[in-house]
Amino acid sequence: MAEKSCLLGNNVEAIQCWTTLENGCLINDAGCSREFNTGDWRTGLKPLIDWEKCAKCGRCYSYCPDMAFRPKGDGTYDWLSDYCKGCGICASECPADAITMVEEE
């Protein structure tokens, strides 16, 4: 149980007590989706990449909010289903229209 100072309204325990934060209330380890397999609650859509059209620009990697793409040695990017939530940002940012969002099977 959290200290009394870490309880919120209706005695709900805080995720991180403000008294444990450093001066200035900085959170040094905010966490990210790489720590969790968040792709298991995807929207039902996944990116399908047409490698013939891919310009190897890296925008899918740069714009993905969940880091669901990993660079490969040939300039292309692997899609990591464990982290993708199916938001479609990669498809909308792809200048070559090489990524389309498709229904997951």
Sequence and secondary structure as in RCSB ss.txt:
>XXXX:A:sequence
MAEKSCLLGNNVEAIQCWTTLENGCLINDAGCSREFNTGDWRTGLKPLIDWEKCAKCGRCYSYCPDMAFRPKGDG
TYDWLSDYCKGCGICASECPADAITMVEEE
>XXXX:A:secstr
   GGGEEGGGEE SS GGGS GGG  S    GGGS GGGG  SEEEEE TTT     HHHHH TT  EEE TTS
 EEE TTT     HHHHH TT  EEEEE  
